[in-house]
Amino acid sequence: MALAGKDDVTRDGADRANEMSGMAGAVVQAGSITGDIHLHPTQSAFQSPPHELPPDVHAFTDRIEQLEQLDLLLAASDEPTPTAAVVISAVSGTPGVGKTAFAIHWAHRVSDRFPDGQLYVNLRGFGPHTPVSVADALAGFLRSLGVPREDIPLDVDERTARFRSLLAGRRMLIVLDNAAGPEQVRPLLPGTSSCVVLVTSRSVLQGLVSRDGARRVNLDLLPPAQAIDLLRMLIGARVDAEPVAAATLVQECGRLPLALRIAADLAAMNPEVTLAELAGDLENEQERLAALDAGDDPITAVRAVFSWSYRNLPTEQARAFRLLGLHPGRDFEPVSAAILFSTTSLQARRLLDSLVRSHLVERTRTGRYQMHDLIRIYAADLAKNEESAGEQEAARRRLFDFFLATASVAMDILYPQESDRRPRVPTEGSAPLTDDTQAVHWLEAERAALLAMAAHTSHSSWAIFTVALSTILYRFLDSHGHFEDAVTLHTAAVAAGQERDEPVAVGRALHNLGSVYQRLGRYQEAVAYLEQSLASTRQVGQPMVEAFALSDLGLVSTLLGNYDEALSRLSEALRLFEQEGDRTGSGQALNNMGLALIRLGRFEEALGHIQRALAVFRETNDGPRTGYALNDVGMAFQRLGRFGEARNHHDEALSFARETGDRALEAAALNGLGSTNRRLARTDLVLELHEEALRIAQEIGDRYEEAQALEGAASLHQRNGNVALARSHWLQARAIYADLGAPEVEEVDQRVRELES
């Protein structure tokens, strides 16, 4: 649906039209939602109430909470007193969010509550036309109220006084649409509490709220369900025929009503085009704004609507807005913005807050800032066209150097024992991180931006950033269960290293990728990537990378039931680690050998290997590996029937997991505790422990621990005689083990046969 207004006609033009026609009556132009200035009556008496509201919007949806908010304010004004203040509601929000449509819709809903009429003016604070002056707006209102043109005072203050005198005691609604700011609104406010004023603006109208007592009503993006409803109201059954494509369209339009209406209009004009095809046309961010240009209508094209706010910005804020288009993240904090702007954090915050007041940037609940997706695309387009190539490159380089430096600092805080395995990067100018909590918080907050940065640089001359991030962030992404992010990053690093012809970088990234696929239970792919890592590093003589690849290959071989092959790989890894003097690497190989020995039934030997590894990890202060070794010692004790000692080790492993935020270890330790408590007949805790492990494993995508949790719950149900529940859990576990190619399938089959016997 198009939301455009008709061609503009000025008030003076209306007066000339009246004089030429010789008519004594009123000449009124029907307004539109985007609003033109209306032509007003010129008769000498206020003969009938003015009803100037533009037509109500078609397919209005949602906004229930905000409509109720206005209803409450209206109820408070129903019994005005001589000392009561005029009720003013200030509606603000992002460009294209539907402020005018909302205001007009509510005004029509309550128009019968204002028997003395409704006044409306589009103040044109933001738009392609010159803003309406206060003097012209007052003159129009006075004509609407029956004041002859020749009797309208010349002085603005006198016009305001006359306007307020005429409204005194009248029950009227005044809609001031698209205001530039409080200074344009104040002279148009009535002086009587019998009137209600509704103001819309892209500005937050802070002064109007603090000084004049306006109540702020902020419109956010449509919720996903209501955005779908809007599409359905506009294009009907096609939405339900293609629900996935409709949801994609909603996402691509950023749940912005204006963009959704334009997309719906495109669909309506091209009925032969499926919604999936339309969504495909909008998939490319670089082309999305052009696709949402509303044909030849400059009033409702998304890019044009955004430009009205941009053109109102002072020079410094305009530059800041453009540069934010270069930021790789969906959200950001003042420190990184300051790096991008090349200014102080305090000044960056001031610039950001100024953009918030213009509704081009919004503040999140966590104190960060973000831009609507379409506004971000618009800002990036401005940066490309209005900033020099040199300035764009310099701004990005400042930001990327900052991100790489701070990521390195954070990882050195969290995993100091692995610092010699990460690339050394200059850390001057990094964010001021001092402890584990700050480091984890920063890495989590900037994770999406770091991944976007890696994607941006992977096929450029800056591909070194992608390669470095893969190595720097490997342990964090692994221990915190961000496996899908890790796959994305390491895959990009492999491609970047291959393009740069750097076999060492490629070998490291391939190893990282193989390790993540092992976590995801995709064992055959893990083997393939780890084998490629070996081939890449052996040709250039990198024994340390080779040793880690061999160690992880040994672990995957264990998980696949190939125990002799596992021990062979791990023995070679241990030899290389000892040759290079890497104690934690040696500990990792010993620990993995212990896991293979457990599967072979050599429990005492396994316990000895894992306890040696645990001692190494404690001596080197390797917290993450200490936690895993503790849990694996617990597993060995379980096999030996020493359940009290097993429980203690699993419990300590759980503490390590929660202290370090290692979710994969947390799931494994919970499963270990569940199994141990079942064997100790503490059955009241068992199901709760396995269910928590199941939830975590499913969240992070750790399919092996998911199966272990299901197996633990099945064992408890079988012990308690709950045959149906036991069978259901056994079969779910079996399906996962079978998909993994794990040898546990045979044991599960045996347990199911026991149920049926």
Disulfide bonds with the S-S distance in Angstrom:
none
